[in-house]
Amino acid sequence: MSLFFLVFLLFVSSVIACDRCVHQSKVAYFSSASALLSGACGYGNLAIGFNGGRLAAAVPKLYNNGAGCGACYQIRCKDPKICSKHGTTVMVTDLNTNNQTDFVISSRAFMAMAIEGKAKDVLKLGIADVEYKR
């Protein structure tokens, strides 16, 4: 019985701590990447050069008291008419205290989720339904 309980606890903890799992959420964007330059991670002006300017502010559970700084996430919007299958990769440089989205990303990253020629249509969404994983 105790072996079963131990296996059960290991399974539950691995599910809870799943770094590579796909999560469903929403993403918004900053109209100016400069909003991310004064981010909570303290990268300052260096941040704009990170990851081609595809930056993100993450909710507290992902920001993790600063331990999430520099983490990269693959984010893909779910509207097949305007969103690519590949999405984009963002790097966490700030804390997002908005509870409506898991990320607020740079407009460059937001447009990078689009299929070719549909970047403006993706921007018009303002907030997009997405899947993401680390």
C-alpha positions in Angstrom: 0.0 0.0 0.0 2.8 2.4 0.9 4.5 1.7 -2.5 1.3 2.6 -4.3 1.1 5.9 -2.3 4.7 6.7 -3.1 4.1 6.1 -6.8 1.0 8.2 -6.7 2.8 11.1 -5.1 5.6 11.0 -7.7 3.0 11.0 -10.5 1.1 13.9 -9.0 4.3 16.0 -8.4 5.5 15.4 -12.0 2.2 16.5 -13.4 2.1 19.7 -11.3 5.7 20.5 -12.1 5.4 19.9 -15.8 7.7 22.3 -17.6 7.2 21.0 -21.1 3.4 20.6 -20.9 1.3 22.7 -23.3 -0.8 25.3 -21.4 -3.9 27.2 -22.7 -4.1 30.9 -22.0 -4.4 34.3 -23.5 -1.7 36.8 -24.6 -1.8 40.5 -25.0 0.9 42.8 -26.3 2.8 46.0 -25.5 2.5 48.5 -28.3 6.1 49.6 -27.6 9.0 47.3 -26.7 10.4 50.1 -24.6 7.7 49.2 -22.0 9.7 46.1 -21.4 13.0 47.9 -20.9 12.3 48.9 -17.4 11.2 45.3 -16.6 11.4 43.6 -13.2 14.3 41.4 -14.3 16.6 44.4 -14.4 18.0 43.9 -17.9 17.4 47.5 -18.8 18.4 48.6 -22.3 20.1 45.2 -22.9 16.7 43.5 -23.1 15.8 45.0 -26.5 18.6 43.0 -28.1 17.5 39.7 -26.5 15.8 37.2 -28.7 15.3 39.6 -31.6 13.1 41.8 -29.4 10.6 39.0 -28.8 10.2 39.7 -25.1 7.5 38.9 -22.5 6.2 39.9 -19.1 5.0 36.8 -17.3 2.5 36.2 -14.5 3.8 35.7 -11.0 3.6 31.8 -11.2 6.0 31.9 -14.3 8.0 34.9 -13.2 8.6 33.0 -9.9 10.1 35.8 -7.8 12.7 36.5 -10.5 13.7 32.9 -11.1 11.7 32.9 -14.3 13.8 35.8 -15.8 15.4 34.7 -19.0 13.1 31.7 -19.4 12.0 31.1 -23.0 8.5 30.0 -24.0 7.1 28.9 -27.3 3.7 30.6 -27.8 1.3 29.9 -30.6 -2.0 31.6 -31.3 -4.9 29.3 -32.1 -6.7 31.0 -35.0 -5.7 28.9 -38.0 -6.8 31.6 -40.5 -4.1 34.1 -39.3 -1.8 32.2 -37.0 1.2 30.0 -37.9 1.6 26.5 -36.6 5.0 27.4 -35.2 4.2 30.6 -33.3 7.1 32.4 -31.8 9.5 32.1 -28.9 9.6 34.8 -26.2 12.0 35.5 -23.4 10.8 36.6 -20.0 12.2 40.0 -19.0 9.4 41.4 -16.8 6.5 40.6 -14.4 2.9 40.8 -15.6 0.5 41.6 -12.8 -2.6 41.4 -15.2 -4.6 38.4 -14.3 -6.4 38.2 -17.7 -3.3 36.8 -19.6 -0.3 34.7 -18.7 1.9 36.9 -20.9 2.1 40.4 -22.2 4.5 40.2 -25.1 6.2 42.7 -27.4 4.3 43.6 -30.6 7.2 42.1 -32.5 6.6 38.8 -30.8 2.8 39.1 -31.2 3.2 39.7 -35.0 5.6 36.8 -35.2 2.8 34.4 -34.4 1.1 35.2 -37.7 1.2 33.4 -41.0 2.9 35.4 -43.7 0.9 38.5 -44.6 -1.4 38.4 -41.6 0.7 40.2 -38.9 -1.7 43.2 -38.9 -4.7 40.9 -38.5 -3.0 39.3 -35.5 -2.4 42.7 -34.0 -6.0 43.6 -34.4 -6.9 40.7 -32.0 -5.4 42.7 -29.1 -5.7 39.6 -26.9 -5.2 36.2 -28.5 -6.1 32.7 -27.4 -2.8 30.8 -27.3 -1.0 27.6 -26.4 2.4 27.8 -24.8 5.1 25.6 -23.4 8.5 26.2 -22.0 
